[in-house]
Amino acid sequence: MRILKTPLTLAAGLLLGSALPALAQDLCGGVGVNGQWIGGAEATSDIATAAAYQEQMALVLGGNQYVSLFSVSAPTQVRVEAAGRGGGDPLIDLYDASGTIILSDDDSGGDGSSRAETMLQPGTYCLTMKAFDGAPMTGFVRVGRTDQDALTQGVTIPDPGTNGGGGVCDASTQATQMDGQVGATPITVSGSVDQTPFWRFTVGTDKPVTITAESDNADPLITLYDGAGNYLIENDDFDGLNSRIDMSSPLAAGTYCIAMQALSDTTAPITVTVSEYDPAAALAALYGRGEAAPPLDGSYPVTDMGTLETRLRIDAQNSGSATWFKIDVPQGGLLLIEAIAAGGTGDPFLVMFDDLGRKIGENDDVGTGLDSQLTARVNPGTYLVGLKDVNGDSNGFVRMVMERYVPAQ
């Protein structure tokens, strides 16, 4: 672990009544409502003008996340990082002011740490950190410019043709050109890392871009470079073992290169798709993965279960995309929600948000089995519960039970 050179802010990543008081307004589509300004205050959290990187020490209790808030007052190349202590394995997501995820990362910092670099336009941003396994974790979050010291060592980029592919892609690199220009119609290609370690694509006019790499067996990692070979961003496990890069800030017209790596099987085919970034589709994908709560305006399917007086039982078809349920709680108390896979097959996952989109809790496995159990102390109000299969390959039924307990009089 790198020795820290600046004072740290210790805060708890809690979403319960005992959490530290929020220091910021409702930002990033609700994600930042309990966030902490990484510089200690909004005025000192501008990364574009900060004399040094900004850093916090964060305690994340099981199933919750810590949120750091920062801003940039001018276009800035920013590095965001998280490192766990005592074997903690952090995951990070970076949100813009509207609540759209700009990037996600798990292990790009090396040794289980998270790291990503990207160009940010002026605005306010939210960086979330949570544990990969949902366990309690203490970690460090750092945000700085790329010319400032890094918290993590980063992953060494291998030479082309070694360690499952990869390598820097510049103008001299032999790469396979993808037909067409990025636009409303996606460009899709397929090939193994052994066959095609690099793909090039062309952006005709400035536009935001989404890149996905999907394979059941390869476990792809993708790295994006501009035409001069400058590193832009990379991603490993965005959705299961599949990778995705969302460049929500427009890429300048020109040619870009995707360096491919396979962390499992270099001979397995990987389907690579490059398309124009669609904010609505990105939000729908968030809802499908259970990472954000859908709106209640009818634009996304949510089953209204009505008022939870005492106990509800639901038999639901489970899949890799979250199914959402709405419940109304008439008075404060404790909610207990269970998801039990019919016949013992499948691996259900539960997540719950309030009606403002703040995560209340989540659970994957309870005890020694694969069934899920979520408990949360709640106030009167409306809540959304998401159910999905962790592995995405089970379409079996799940029996859900929702029970409400009230304080003794």
Buried (B, 14 or more C-beta within 10 A) or exposed (E): EEEEEEEEBEBBBBBBEEBEEBBBEBBBBBBBBBBBBBBBEBEEBBBBEBEEBBBBBBBBBBBBBBBBBBBBEEEBBBBBBBBBEEEBBBBBBBBBBEBBBBBBBBBBBBEBBBBBBBBBEEEBBBBBBBBBEBBEBBBBBBBBBEEBEBBBEBBEBBEBEEBBBBBBBBEEBEBEEBEEBBBEEEBBBEBBBBEBBBBBBBBEEEBBBBBBBBBBBBBBBBBBBBBEEEBBBBBBBBBBBBBBBBBBBBBEEEBBBBBBBBBEBBEBBBBBBBBBBBBEEBBBBBBBBBBBBBBBEEEBEBEEBEEBEEEBEBEBEBBBBBBBBBBBBEEBBEBBBBBBBEEEBBBBBBBBBBBEBBBBBBBBBBEEEBBBBBBBBBEEEBBBBBBBBBEBEBEBBBBBBBBBEEEEE
